[in-house]
Amino acid sequence: MDSIRSKLKARSALTALGFVILGATGGCADDGAGPSITDIPWTKGDPEDKLGGNVTTEHQEPTVLDERVVSYNDALRTASLKLTDRLPTLQQIERIANADDPKLEYEVALDELLESPAFQRRMVRFFKDVFRQGGSAALDTAPHFAARIVVEGRPLKELFTATENNCPGYDNDANAFVDGDCANNVPKHAGVLTNPGTMRQFYSNMAFRRVRWVQEVFACTKFPTEYSETPKPMGAGSYTSPWEFDSISNTPIDFHDTKSVICANCHTTINHLAPLFANFDKDGMWQNDSQVMTPLVPDPVKTELSHWLPAGELTGWRVDQPAADLPALGAALAADPNVTECIVARLWNYTMSKEDIVTDLSTVPLNVIGPYIGELANNGENLRETLRSMFKSDDFVKF
């Protein structure tokens, strides 16, 4: 696995062209993006053990962390605030304080919190924050859907592959999710990837903001995100992408520009994804042709496939993972271990009151979340059970 340093190469200032394109996307500038969580060494042993949770660690001398002591009542107070926005009841506190087995009573109280309607609402707010989305009935449906998957213990893959009831509402009076389909004319739905509210909120030139949303929310890194084992000197820097340099277009936007920044380092990935989202209009409705604009000055034009990719080039999630449409992209995300790691890491940061992985560089070492990735692989991809395990962990109950 490449070291972190080899992936954090210095990049020059963007050209004026770069500002035009990346201003619409948030794109590829070096704005302090941290390393991918997959850049952090998983184990000194076999990297193929990655999803099995078989993490090995070297012997370390005792640290201040070893001085922590278990306090189930402190853990309950923190868990209750995290999961329901409320302090625990006096009855719950006294049960733990007077119990012969405080650990068992804590776990009973934890299950009560996870069954609470307040937990449903808290998950909705969590996903509004993670998705950077919400504020109206139309924009809330993707966070509602993600929250429902967690609350109901449904498989993680449904986040990207579900074909119905992808736009639920939430009835605050009944404390329940309300079924709802995303009626935006998509040929076949693919979880949140075809959500009309998401497509509406992240509408932009050449669909680049939609691509950025998928990358940063579900892969936990900014662009560039793919790296060749053999970077090539080029122009003002190095070409580091594993895609062929000419796998993207150079007209009417010159994505081959190398004068001050190697545009293709980012855009070889971006351009293979953006056409998949191009047919959503500014309201998130699917149309029969591209609905996004190429930012040509002074007269923008409707983007065509040839503006992203040369003739014969296929769309894809990564260099070795083609995706002909959004359902295929959803299947690729559902099978990508980096996506699983990202989502588990986001849950861990939520549990431990850490900041955002992407915007705040609050990355998580894989030897911390490895056991939970392994558990998720063995529990039917049940994020609710994995979250429960995090709240039972020594790191959470020790102070």
C-alpha positions in Angstrom: 0.0 0.0 0.0 1.4 3.4 -0.9 2.5 5.5 2.0 0.6 8.6 3.0 3.5 10.9 2.0 3.8 9.5 -1.5 0.1 10.3 -2.1 0.2 13.9 -0.7 2.3 15.5 -3.5 2.5 19.2 -3.6 0.4 20.8 -6.2 0.7 24.2 -7.9 -1.9 27.0 -8.0 -4.8 26.4 -10.4 -4.9 28.0 -13.8 -7.7 30.3 -14.8 -9.2 27.4 -16.6 -9.0 25.4 -13.5 -10.9 28.1 -11.5 -13.7 28.1 -14.1 -14.2 24.4 -13.9 -13.4 23.8 -10.3 -15.4 26.7 -9.1 -18.5 24.9 -10.3 -17.4 21.6 -8.7 -15.4 22.4 -5.6 -13.2 20.1 -7.6 -9.6 19.2 -7.4 -7.7 22.0 -5.7 -5.2 21.2 -3.0 -7.1 22.8 -0.1 -5.6 20.7 2.7 -7.3 17.4 1.9 -6.0 14.7 4.2 -5.0 11.2 3.3 -7.6 8.6 2.6 -8.4 6.3 5.5 -7.2 3.6 3.2 -3.8 5.2 3.1 -3.3 4.3 6.8 -1.6 1.0 7.2 -4.2 -1.6 8.1 -1.9 -4.1 9.8 1.7 -5.4 9.8 0.3 -8.7 8.6 -1.6 -9.7 5.5 -3.5 -6.8 3.9 -6.0 -9.4 2.6 -7.2 -9.7 6.2 -8.6 -6.2 5.8 -12.3 -7.1 5.9 -12.0 -9.9 8.4 -11.2 -7.6 11.2 -8.1 -9.6 12.1 -6.0 -6.6 13.2 -2.5 -7.2 14.6 -0.7 -4.6 16.7 2.8 -4.3 17.9 3.6 -4.2 21.6 3.4 -0.7 23.0 4.4 0.7 26.4 1.5 1.8 28.6 0.1 5.2 27.9 -2.4 7.5 29.6 -5.2 5.6 27.8 -4.3 2.6 30.0 -5.2 4.6 33.0 -8.9 4.9 32.0 -11.5 3.1 34.1 -14.9 1.8 33.2 -17.9 4.0 34.1 -21.2 2.7 32.8 -23.2 5.6 34.2 -20.9 8.1 32.5 -21.2 6.0 29.3 -25.0 6.0 29.6 -25.2 9.7 29.9 -23.0 10.2 26.9 -24.8 7.6 24.8 -28.2 9.0 25.7 -27.2 12.5 24.6 -25.7 11.1 21.4 -28.5 8.8 20.5 -31.6 10.7 21.7 -30.5 14.3 22.5 -31.7 13.6 26.1 -30.1 12.7 29.4 -30.9 9.3 30.8 -33.8 8.8 33.2 -33.3 8.5 36.9 -34.6 5.0 36.7 -31.9 4.0 34.1 -29.2 5.7 36.2 -30.3 3.9 39.4 -30.6 0.5 37.7 -26.9 0.7 36.7 -25.8 2.2 40.0 -27.4 -0.6 42.0 -26.9 -3.5 39.6 -24.9 -6.6 40.3 -23.8 -6.5 36.7 -23.6 -2.8 35.6 -22.4 -3.9 32.1 -25.6 -5.9 31.5 -27.8 -3.0 32.8 -25.9 -0.5 30.6 -26.5 -2.7 27.5 -30.2 -3.0 28.4 -30.4 0.8 28.7 -28.5 1.1 25.4 -31.1 -1.1 23.6 -33.9 1.1 25.0 -32.2 4.2 23.5 -31.9 2.5 20.1 -35.6 1.5 20.2 -36.6 5.1 21.1 -38.3 7.3 18.5 -35.8 10.0 19.5 -33.1 7.8 18.0 -34.9 7.8 14.6 -35.0 11.6 14.7 -31.3 11.7 15.7 -30.3 9.5 12.8 -32.2 11.8 10.4 -30.2 14.8 11.7 -27.0 12.8 11.5 -27.5 12.0 7.8 -28.6 15.6 7.1 -25.2 16.7 8.4 -23.2 13.9 6.6 -25.1 14.5 3.3 -24.9 18.3 3.7 -28.5 18.2 2.7 -32.0 19.0 4.0 -34.2 21.9 4.9 -37.4 21.1 2.9 -39.6 18.1 2.3 -37.9 17.6 -1.1 -34.4 17.8 0.2 -35.0 15.7 3.3 -35.8 12.4 1.5 -32.2 11.1 1.1 -31.3 11.7 4.8 -34.7 10.0 5.7 -33.8 7.0 3.5 -30.3 6.6 5.0 -31.6 7.0 8.6 -34.3 4.4 7.9 -31.8 1.9 6.7 -29.9 2.3 10.0 -32.9 2.3 12.3 -34.5 -0.7 10.7 -31.2 -2.7 10.5 -31.4 -3.1 6.7 -28.3 -4.0 4.7 -25.9 -1.1 4.0 -25.9 -1.9 0.2 -29.5 -0.8 0.0 -28.3 2.8 0.4 -27.0 2.5 -3.2 -29.1 -0.3 -4.7 -32.7 0.0 -3.5 -35.2 0.5 -6.3 -38.3 1.5 -4.3 -39.4 3.5 -1.3 -36.2 5.6 -1.7 -37.9 8.9 -0.9 -39.6 8.4 2.5 -40.9 11.1 4.7 -41.0 11.2 8.5 -44.2 11.7 10.6 -43.1 13.5 13.7 -46.5 13.0 15.4 -46.5 9.3 14.7 -42.7 8.9 15.2 -42.5 6.9 12.1 -41.0 6.8 8.6 -43.6 7.2 5.8 -43.1 5.2 2.6 -42.4 7.2 -0.6 -41.1 6.6 -4.0 -38.8 9.0 -5.9 -41.1 10.0 -8.8 -38.5 11.7 -11.0 -38.7 9.5 -14.1 -35.5 7.5 -13.6 -35.4 4.4 -15.7 -34.3 2.4 -12.7 -33.6 3.7 -9.2 -30.4 3.2 -7.3 -30.8 4.2 -3.7 -29.7 7.8 -2.9 -27.8 8.0 -6.2 -31.0 8.8 -8.0 -32.6 10.9 -5.3 -34.3 14.0 -6.8 -33.5 16.2 -3.8 -29.8 15.3 -4.0 -29.7 15.9 -7.7 -31.5 19.2 -7.3 -29.3 20.5 -4.4 -26.1 19.6 -6.2 -26.9 20.8 -9.7 -23.9 22.4 -11.4 -22.0 22.8 -14.6 -21.1 19.4 -16.1 -22.6 17.6 -13.1 -19.3 17.9 -11.2 -20.9 18.9 -7.9 -23.0 15.7 -7.9 -19.8 13.7 -8.5 -18.0 15.5 -5.7 -20.9 14.7 -3.4 -20.7 11.0 -4.0 -16.9 11.0 -3.7 -16.6 13.0 -0.4 -19.7 11.5 1.4 -19.2 7.9 0.5 -15.4 7.5 -0.1 -14.3 10.1 2.5 -11.7 11.8 0.4 -11.4 14.7 -2.0 -10.2 14.5 -5.5 -7.7 13.3 -6.7 -8.6 9.8 -5.4 -6.9 7.3 -7.8 -3.1 7.0 -7.9 -0.8 5.1 -10.3 2.1 3.1 -8.9 4.2 4.7 -11.6 3.6 8.5 -11.7 4.9 10.2 -14.9 6.6 13.6 -15.1 4.4 15.9 -17.1 4.2 19.6 -17.6 4.5 21.5 -14.3 4.2 18.4 -12.2 3.5 14.7 -12.3 0.6 12.7 -13.8 -0.4 10.4 -11.0 -3.7 8.9 -12.2 -3.9 5.2 -13.3 -6.2 6.1 -16.2 -4.8 6.7 -19.7 -4.1 10.4 -20.0 -6.1 10.6 -23.2 -9.1 8.8 -21.7 -10.7 12.2 -21.2 -11.6 15.0 -23.7 -9.5 18.0 -24.5 -12.3 20.1 -26.2 -14.1 22.3 -25.6 -12.6 22.2 -22.1 -8.9 21.3 -22.1 -8.7 18.6 -19.4 -5.3 17.8 -20.8 -3.9 21.1 -19.6 -0.6 20.7 -17.7 0.8 24.3 -17.7 0.4 24.8 -13.9 -1.6 21.9 -12.6 -2.3 18.5 -14.0 -6.0 18.7 -14.5 -6.2 15.0 -15.5 -5.1 13.8 -12.1 -8.6 14.7 -10.9 -10.6 14.7 -14.1 -9.8 11.2 -15.3 -11.9 10.0 -12.4 -14.5 12.9 -12.4 -15.1 12.8 -16.1 -15.9 9.0 -16.1 -18.5 9.6 -13.4 -20.2 12.9 -14.4 -22.1 11.7 -17.5 -24.0 9.2 -15.3 -25.6 12.2 -13.5 -26.0 14.5 -16.5 -29.7 13.8 -17.3 -31.0 15.2 -14.0 -32.3 18.7 -14.5 -32.1 21.5 -12.0 -35.1 20.2 -10.2 -33.7 16.7 -9.9 -36.0 15.3 -12.6 -34.6 12.7 -15.1 -34.8 13.8 -18.8 -33.8 11.9 -22.0 -30.7 13.9 -22.6 -28.1 16.0 -20.8 -29.4 18.8 -18.7 -26.1 20.3 -17.5 -24.1 23.1 -19.1 -20.4 23.3 -20.2 -19.1 26.7 -18.8 -17.8 28.2 -22.0 -17.3 31.9 -21.9 -19.3 33.9 -22.8 -22.0 31.5 -23.9 -22.3 28.2 -22.0 -23.6 25.2 -24.0 -25.4 22.0 -23.1 -22.8 19.4 -22.2 -22.5 16.4 -24.5 -20.8 13.1 -23.8 -17.8 14.1 -26.0 -17.2 17.1 -23.7 -16.2 14.6 -20.9 -14.9 11.6 -22.8 -13.6 10.8 -26.2 -15.5 8.5 -28.5 -15.6 4.9 -27.4 -14.6 5.7 -23.8 -16.9 4.1 -21.1 -18.1 5.5 -17.8 -16.9 3.9 -14.5 -16.5 4.2 -10.8 -12.8 3.6 -10.9 -10.2 2.7 -13.5 -10.9 -1.0 -13.3 -14.6 -0.8 -12.4 -16.8 0.2 -15.3 -20.4 1.4 -14.6 -22.7 1.9 -17.6 -25.5 3.5 -15.6 -26.5 4.5 -12.1 -27.7 1.1 -10.9 -24.3 -0.3 -12.0 -22.6 2.6 -10.1 -24.6 1.7 -7.1 -23.5 -1.9 -7.3 -19.9 -0.8 -7.5 -20.2 1.4 -4.4 -22.0 -1.3 -2.5 -19.1 -3.7 -3.2 -16.3 -1.2 -2.6 -14.4 -1.8 0.7 -13.3 1.8 0.7 -17.0 2.9 0.9 -17.7 0.5 3.7 -14.6 1.8 5.6 -15.8 5.4 5.0 -19.3 4.8 6.4 -18.0 2.9 9.4 -15.5 5.7 10.1 -18.2 8.3 9.9 -20.2 6.3 12.5 -17.1 6.0 14.7 -16.5 9.8 14.6 -20.2 10.4 15.4 -19.9 8.0 18.4 -16.7 9.6 19.7 -17.8 13.2 19.0 -15.1 13.7 16.3 -15.3 16.1 13.4 -15.9 15.4 9.8 -13.4 13.2 8.0 -13.2 15.3 4.8 -13.8 18.9 5.8 -12.0 18.6 9.2 -9.4 15.9 8.3 -10.6 13.8 11.2 -9.4 10.5 9.7 -9.6 7.2 11.6 -6.8 4.6 11.7 -7.9 1.3 10.4 -6.7 -0.5 13.4 -9.4 1.3 15.3 -12.4 0.6 13.0 -11.1 -2.7 11.7 -13.1 -4.9 14.1 -16.3 -3.0 13.2 -15.7 -3.4 9.4 -15.3 -7.1 10.1 -18.5 -7.2 12.2 -20.4 -5.4 9.5 -19.3 -8.0 6.9 -20.6 -10.8 9.2 -23.9 -9.3 10.5 -25.7 -8.8 7.2 -24.3 -5.2 6.8 -26.5 -4.1 9.7 -25.2 -0.6 10.6 -27.4 -0.4 13.7 -25.8 -3.4 15.2 -22.3 -2.1 14.4 -23.2 1.3 16.0 -24.4 -0.6 19.0 -21.1 -2.3 19.3 -19.3 1.0 19.1 -21.3 2.3 22.1 -20.4 -0.9 24.0 -16.7 -0.7 23.2 -14.0 -0.1 25.8 -13.1 3.2 24.1 -16.6 4.4 24.8 -17.3 3.1 28.3 -13.8 3.9 29.7 -13.0 7.4 31.1 
